[in-house]
Amino acid sequence: MAFKNDEYYMGIAMELAREAADDGETPVGAVIVKSDGSIAGKGRNSRERSRNALCHAEIAAINEACQVLGGWRLHGCTMYVTLEPCPMCAGAIINSRIDRVVFAACDPRSGSAGSVTDLFKLGYCHRPELSSGIMEQESRKLLKNFFSELRRKNQKMSGIKTVEAKTSEQIKKIAAMADEIWHEWFPSIISEEQINYMLDKFQSESAVTHQIEHENYRYFIIMSGGEYVGYTAIRPDNDGRLFLSKIYIKKEHRRKGYGKAVFGYLKEICRENGMHAIWLTVNKHNDDSINVYKKCGFRIIGEDVTDIGSGYVMDDYFFQLDV
């Protein structure tokens, strides 16, 4: 069998990735090709089905190739994989002595062939040749569609719907909810005067509009059964994190799992866009919110006192949830 071009073998890996997506797995596929063009091993993600962190596409393909070829050394072989290998898979590639690795899309969250780190440039006993970008757009589209559908299903299961605020009426509704929730929630934490000041500065209709149009914020109305449950606001940061600026649930809808469902939705946004963490600020005296964040896996990473003008400050903890 004659060796075909990179697109041909990546196409096979892409088909394996699609099969993984159909099974509810993150769509990643891999094939290992011998120097004569024949395929020695195939693999696709199966972590969810197997409940095993080791079940990545690359590991499955290496395992099959070792069985087919009768040994652990895969000299003369090329691996084609639809997503940049993680550190575990990069280590397996080095240890199996694969000559060349071709991957489609970079993974800014855990990619170990140049995105987060490059294990292949370190002083190990073997360094495979690297190529990237083959069918990159196809891989990115497949990943994006998968996570979008996963968010939709998760929202349906949780009974919530998130509607991005884009019209003046939607923004006006958010400002009204902010006024209601803040005056109910914060009087035991900050003064009435500071509440009114902060609402006008950060949560008025004009302030929210400015944040959306000029500061890269996205606001979402949280709904359930046609009712307005609350709202949330996010902003992607340049350091690979998602800033959770606001998440507020109306009093009558608290303790029903809506906040947890929103966190799940935001984690899928992070995964879809290659972000590795969600971070937020919370008032040091806001004990109820702090307890909720801790239960959801957030941890304190810092603290600060920020001057917001007119003699007022925000005395906050910084929390982060790694995705």
C-alpha positions as CSV (number, residue, x, y, z in Angstrom):
1,M,0.0,0.0,0.0
2,A,1.4,3.4,-1.0
3,F,1.7,6.2,1.6
4,K,-1.1,8.7,0.9
5,N,-1.0,12.4,1.9
6,D,-1.6,13.9,5.3
7,E,-5.2,15.1,4.5
8,Y,-6.2,11.5,3.7
9,Y,-5.1,10.1,7.1
10,M,-6.3,13.1,9.0
11,G,-9.7,12.6,7.3
12,I,-9.8,9.1,8.9
13,A,-8.9,10.6,12.3
14,M,-11.7,13.1,11.8
15,E,-14.2,10.4,11.1
16,L,-13.2,8.7,14.4
17,A,-13.7,12.1,16.1
18,R,-17.2,12.3,14.7
19,E,-18.0,8.8,16.0
20,A,-16.8,9.9,19.4
21,A,-19.1,12.9,19.3
22,D,-22.0,10.7,18.3
23,D,-21.3,8.7,21.5
24,G,-21.3,11.8,23.6
25,E,-17.5,12.0,23.9
26,T,-15.3,15.0,23.2
27,P,-14.6,14.6,19.5
28,V,-11.0,13.6,19.1
29,G,-9.7,10.8,16.9
30,A,-6.2,9.5,16.1
31,V,-4.7,7.0,13.7
32,I,-1.1,5.6,13.5
33,V,0.3,5.0,10.0
34,K,3.3,2.8,9.1
35,S,5.9,4.0,6.6
36,D,4.3,1.8,3.9
37,G,1.0,3.7,4.3
38,S,-0.9,1.0,6.1
39,I,-2.8,1.8,9.4
40,A,-1.5,0.1,12.5
41,G,-3.8,1.7,15.1
42,K,-6.9,3.7,15.5
43,G,-8.4,5.5,18.5
44,R,-11.0,7.9,19.7
45,N,-11.9,9.5,23.0
46,S,-14.0,7.2,25.3
47,R,-13.4,8.7,28.8
48,E,-17.1,9.1,29.5
49,R,-18.2,5.6,28.4
50,S,-15.2,4.0,30.0
51,R,-15.1,6.2,33.1
52,N,-11.3,6.2,32.7
53,A,-9.1,9.3,32.4
54,L,-6.6,7.3,30.4
55,C,-9.0,6.7,27.5
56,H,-7.8,9.4,25.1
57,A,-7.7,8.8,21.4
58,E,-3.9,8.8,21.2
59,I,-3.5,6.2,24.0
60,A,-6.1,3.9,22.3
61,A,-4.3,4.2,18.9
62,I,-0.9,3.5,20.5
63,N,-2.2,0.5,22.3
64,E,-3.7,-1.0,19.2
65,A,-0.6,-0.3,17.1
66,C,1.7,-2.0,19.7
67,Q,-0.5,-5.1,19.5
68,V,-0.6,-5.1,15.7
69,L,3.1,-4.6,15.3
70,G,4.1,-6.8,18.2
71,G,6.2,-4.4,20.2
72,W,6.2,-1.1,22.1
73,R,8.6,0.7,19.7
74,L,6.7,2.4,16.9
75,H,9.7,3.5,14.9
76,G,8.8,4.6,11.3
77,C,5.2,5.5,12.3
78,T,3.2,8.8,12.0
79,M,0.4,9.7,14.3
80,Y,-2.5,11.8,13.0
81,V,-4.7,13.3,15.7
82,T,-7.5,15.9,15.4
83,L,-6.4,17.9,18.5
84,E,-3.0,18.8,19.9
85,P,-1.9,16.1,22.4
86,C,-2.2,16.7,26.2
87,P,0.8,16.0,28.5
88,M,-0.2,12.4,29.1
89,C,-0.5,11.7,25.4
90,A,2.6,13.6,24.5
91,G,4.5,11.4,27.0
92,A,3.1,8.3,25.5
93,I,4.1,9.4,22.0
94,I,7.7,10.0,23.2
95,N,7.8,6.7,25.0
96,S,6.5,4.8,22.0
97,R,9.1,6.3,19.7
98,I,6.6,7.6,17.1
99,D,8.6,9.4,14.4
100,R,6.1,12.1,13.4
101,V,3.0,13.7,14.9
102,V,0.5,15.6,12.8
103,F,-2.4,17.4,14.6
104,A,-5.2,19.5,13.3
105,A,-6.3,22.1,15.9
106,C,-4.3,23.6,18.8
107,D,-5.5,23.1,22.3
108,P,-4.8,26.3,24.3
109,R,-6.1,24.6,27.5
110,S,-3.9,21.6,27.7
111,G,-1.9,21.3,24.5
112,S,1.6,20.1,25.1
113,A,3.0,20.5,21.6
114,G,3.4,24.2,21.8
115,S,0.2,25.8,23.2
116,V,0.7,25.4,27.0
117,T,4.1,23.8,26.8
118,D,6.1,21.8,24.3
119,L,7.2,18.5,25.8
120,F,8.7,17.5,22.5
121,K,11.4,20.1,22.8
122,L,12.6,18.9,26.2
123,G,15.6,16.7,26.6
124,Y,14.0,13.4,26.4
125,C,15.5,10.4,24.6
126,H,13.1,10.8,21.6
127,R,11.8,13.9,19.7
128,P,9.2,13.3,17.0
129,E,8.8,15.6,14.1
130,L,5.7,17.9,14.4
131,S,3.3,19.3,11.9
132,S,0.0,21.1,12.6
133,G,-2.9,22.8,10.9
134,I,-4.0,20.0,8.7
135,M,-7.9,20.2,8.6
136,E,-7.7,22.6,11.5
137,Q,-11.0,24.4,10.7
138,E,-12.9,21.1,10.4
139,S,-11.6,20.0,13.8
140,R,-12.5,23.4,15.4
141,K,-16.0,23.3,13.9
142,L,-16.6,19.8,15.2
143,L,-15.5,20.7,18.7
144,K,-17.6,23.9,18.7
145,N,-20.7,22.1,17.5
146,F,-20.2,19.4,20.1
147,F,-19.9,21.8,23.0
148,S,-22.8,24.0,21.8
149,E,-25.1,20.9,21.6
150,L,-23.8,19.8,25.0
151,R,-24.8,23.2,26.5
152,R,-28.2,23.0,24.9
153,K,-28.8,19.5,26.3
154,N,-27.6,20.5,29.8
155,Q,-29.9,23.5,29.8
156,K,-32.8,21.4,28.8
157,M,-32.1,18.9,31.6
158,S,-31.7,21.6,34.2
159,G,-34.8,23.4,33.0
160,I,-33.1,26.7,32.4
161,K,-32.7,28.8,29.3
162,T,-30.1,31.5,28.8
163,V,-31.0,34.4,26.5
164,E,-28.2,36.7,25.5
165,A,-29.2,40.4,26.0
166,K,-28.9,42.3,22.8
167,T,-31.9,44.5,22.6
168,S,-32.7,47.6,24.7
169,E,-35.7,45.9,26.2
170,Q,-33.6,43.0,27.4
171,I,-31.0,45.3,28.9
172,K,-33.8,47.3,30.6
173,K,-35.1,44.0,32.1
174,I,-31.6,43.2,33.5
175,A,-31.3,46.6,35.1
176,A,-34.7,46.1,36.7
177,M,-33.7,42.7,38.1
178,A,-30.4,44.2,39.3
179,D,-32.3,46.9,41.2
180,E,-34.7,44.3,42.8
181,I,-32.0,41.7,43.7
182,W,-29.4,44.1,45.0
183,H,-31.8,46.0,47.3
184,E,-33.0,42.6,48.7
185,W,-29.6,40.9,49.0
186,F,-27.0,43.5,49.9
187,P,-28.4,45.7,52.8
188,S,-26.7,43.5,55.4
189,I,-23.4,43.8,53.6
190,I,-23.1,47.3,52.3
191,S,-25.0,50.6,52.9
192,E,-28.1,51.6,51.0
193,E,-26.1,54.6,49.6
194,Q,-23.4,52.3,48.3
195,I,-26.0,50.0,46.7
196,N,-27.6,52.8,44.8
197,Y,-24.2,54.2,43.8
198,M,-23.0,50.8,42.5
199,L,-26.3,50.1,40.7
200,D,-26.0,53.4,38.9
201,K,-22.3,52.9,38.1
202,F,-22.3,49.3,37.1
203,Q,-25.9,48.0,36.6
204,S,-28.0,50.8,35.2
205,E,-29.3,50.4,31.7
206,S,-26.6,52.8,30.3
207,A,-23.8,51.1,32.2
208,V,-24.8,47.6,31.0
209,T,-25.1,48.9,27.4
210,H,-21.6,50.5,27.6
211,Q,-20.1,47.2,29.0
212,I,-21.7,45.2,26.1
213,E,-20.7,47.7,23.4
214,H,-17.3,48.8,24.5
215,E,-15.9,46.4,27.2
216,N,-16.5,43.0,25.6
217,Y,-19.1,41.9,28.2
218,R,-21.9,39.4,27.4
219,Y,-25.1,39.5,29.5
220,F,-27.5,36.7,29.7
221,I,-31.0,36.5,31.1
222,I,-31.7,33.2,33.0
223,M,-35.2,31.9,32.4
224,S,-37.1,28.8,33.5
225,G,-40.6,27.9,32.3
226,G,-41.1,31.4,30.8
227,E,-40.2,33.1,34.1
228,Y,-37.2,35.4,34.6
229,V,-35.0,33.7,37.2
230,G,-32.0,36.0,37.2
231,Y,-29.1,37.1,35.1
232,T,-25.3,36.6,34.6
233,A,-22.5,38.5,32.9
234,I,-19.2,37.3,31.6
235,R,-16.1,38.6,29.8
236,P,-13.3,36.6,28.2
237,D,-9.8,37.7,29.4
238,N,-6.6,37.6,27.4
239,D,-5.0,35.3,29.9
240,G,-7.1,32.3,28.9
241,R,-9.7,32.8,31.7
242,L,-13.4,33.7,31.7
243,F,-14.3,36.5,34.1
244,L,-17.7,35.9,35.7
245,S,-18.7,39.4,36.4
246,K,-22.2,38.9,37.7
247,I,-24.5,36.0,38.6
248,Y,-27.7,36.9,40.5
249,I,-30.8,34.7,41.1
250,K,-34.1,36.2,42.3
251,K,-35.1,35.3,45.8
252,E,-38.0,33.1,45.0
253,H,-35.8,31.0,42.6
254,R,-32.8,30.3,44.9
255,R,-31.8,26.9,46.1
256,K,-33.3,25.2,43.0
257,G,-30.0,24.4,41.3
258,Y,-30.1,27.3,38.8
259,G,-26.7,28.7,39.8
260,K,-25.1,25.3,39.5
261,A,-26.6,24.9,36.1
262,V,-25.2,28.3,35.0
263,F,-21.8,27.3,36.2
264,G,-22.0,24.1,34.0
265,Y,-23.1,26.3,31.1
266,L,-20.1,28.6,31.6
267,K,-17.7,25.7,31.8
268,E,-18.8,24.5,28.4
269,I,-18.2,28.0,27.0
270,C,-14.7,27.8,28.4
271,R,-14.0,24.4,26.9
272,E,-15.4,25.4,23.5
273,N,-13.2,28.5,23.5
274,G,-10.0,27.0,24.9
275,M,-10.2,28.8,28.3
276,H,-8.8,27.1,31.3
277,A,-10.6,28.7,34.2
278,I,-13.5,30.9,35.5
279,W,-12.7,33.6,38.0
280,L,-14.8,36.1,39.9
281,T,-14.8,38.6,42.8
282,V,-17.0,38.4,45.8
283,N,-17.4,40.7,48.8
284,K,-15.5,39.3,51.8
285,H,-18.7,39.6,54.0
286,N,-21.0,37.9,51.4
287,D,-20.9,34.6,53.3
288,D,-23.8,32.9,51.6
289,S,-22.3,33.5,48.1
290,I,-18.8,32.4,49.3
291,N,-20.2,29.1,50.5
292,V,-22.0,28.5,47.2
293,Y,-18.8,29.2,45.2
294,K,-16.8,26.8,47.5
295,K,-19.4,24.0,47.1
296,C,-19.1,24.4,43.3
297,G,-15.4,24.0,43.4
298,F,-14.1,27.6,43.4
299,R,-11.0,28.4,45.5
300,I,-9.6,31.7,46.8
301,I,-6.7,32.9,44.8
302,G,-6.3,36.4,46.2
303,E,-7.9,39.5,47.7
304,D,-8.0,43.2,47.1
305,V,-9.6,46.5,48.1
306,T,-10.7,48.5,45.1
307,D,-11.6,52.2,45.1
308,I,-14.7,52.7,43.1
309,G,-15.1,56.4,43.7
310,S,-17.2,58.7,45.9
311,G,-15.5,57.3,49.0
312,Y,-16.7,53.7,48.4
313,V,-14.5,50.6,48.0
314,M,-15.0,47.0,47.1
315,D,-13.3,44.7,49.6
316,D,-13.2,41.4,47.7
317,Y,-11.9,37.9,47.5
318,F,-10.8,36.6,44.1
319,F,-12.1,33.1,43.4
320,Q,-11.2,30.7,40.6
321,L,-12.6,27.5,39.2
322,D,-10.2,25.5,37.0
323,V,-12.0,23.9,34.0
